[in-house]
Amino acid sequence: MIVYLIRHAKAFDRDASAWPDDRRRPLTAAGRRSFARLARRLARAVPTVELLESSRFTRAWQTAKILQEEAGWPEPSRLEGLEEGMAGGDPGALRRSLAAMGDLASVAWVGHEPLLGRLASTLLSGEPDAVPIAFKKGAVLAIEFDPAATRGGGRLRWMLTPGVSARIGKR
């Protein structure tokens, strides 16, 4: 199975007067444009995934919708476990969820830090804090994951950030 972990694109800064409920904070126009460009490039390398799940926080959901619209990936569905990312969440529970999806070839999850970095570390090493990952906003991390593995079981395949995506287009 290939697991694509995607951190939401660039959102507005926290502002309690504009968004009293931080879950409703949206992407910036620049964040949308940058991630749309990345999604179009991503579609060439990953034409589809079998399952696209996201946090329902506005910025993550908007990022998932861009993947649907620009990369042609499936309609996103909500995964509540990705919404716990703001507090670190439970990467072990998410790993167990992936292990239960062993019949799928590809899964994409859109969420937040620090959960995504901790989940990536858990998939790679079995420990949530063993492999520190600088997970930029709008970045996509591809991990080849063996659902039958009892610990770790993952191999890093690649990471694409909006900055790298922009530079690729200039060549």
C-alpha positions, -999 to +999 in steps of 0.1 A: +000+000+000+011+035-007+001+061+019+001+098+008+001+121+038-007+157+029-005+187+051-031+213+044-020+242+021-011+277+034-040+291+055-046+325+070-028+331+103-049+324+135-072+353+142-098+349+168-117+380+156-120+367+121-124+330+129-135+325+165-136+288+157-101+280+144-115+249+126-131+273+101-099+291+092-095+288+054-067+287+029-052+319+016-056+327-022-018+321-025-021+288-007-049+277-030-029+286-061+003+270-049-014+238-039-034+237-072-002+238-091+013+211-069-019+189-073-017+192-112+019+180-111+011+153-086-016+140-109+011+131-134+030+110-109-001+097-090-031+097-114-055+084-088-058+070-053-084+046-041-094+065-010-090+102-001-098+112+035-095+145+053-100+164+085-132+185+082-113+216+094-119+241+065-082+244+055-077+206+053-110+201+035-103+228+010-069+211+003-086+177-002-111+193-026-082+208-046-068+173-050-102+161-062-106+190-087-070+194-099-056+159-096-088+139-104-086+121-071-119+108-055-144+128-035-129+132+000-146+118+030-141+127+066-117+109+089-122+121+124-089+108+136-071+134+114-089+162+133-070+154+165-038+166+148-039+199+166-032+181+199-008+155+185-036+129+180-030+092+181-007+081+153-009+045+166-047+044+161-043+058+126-016+032+118-040+005+130-067+020+107-043+017+077-034-019+086-071-027+085-072-013+049-047-039+037-067-046+005-063-010-008-033-001-030-033+036-021-047+059+005-044+097+009-049+115+041-051+153+044-045+167+079-025+188+103+008+190+122+020+176+145-001+145+138+010+139+103+047+141+112+042+118+141+022+094+119+049+093+093+075+086+120+052+058+133+048+042+099+086+044+092+100+034+126+072+022+149+077+053+171+059+086+168+089+108+177+119+087+163+120+103+128+115+141+129+099+153+097+098+189+085+062+188+071+057+220+052+022+234+046+010+218+013+036+191+013+029+155+002+048+126+017+046+091+000+052+061+022+052+025+010+035+007+039+032-030+047-001-034+066+011-068+079+042-053+096+039-053+134+061-022+139+071+005+114+067-014+081+071+017+060+096+030+035+098+066+025+094+069-013+094+107-018+083+141-005+070+170-026+067+205-013+050+235-029+084+252-032+099+222-051+068+219-072+071+256-082+108+251-092+100+220-113+077+242-134+104+267-142+126+241-159 
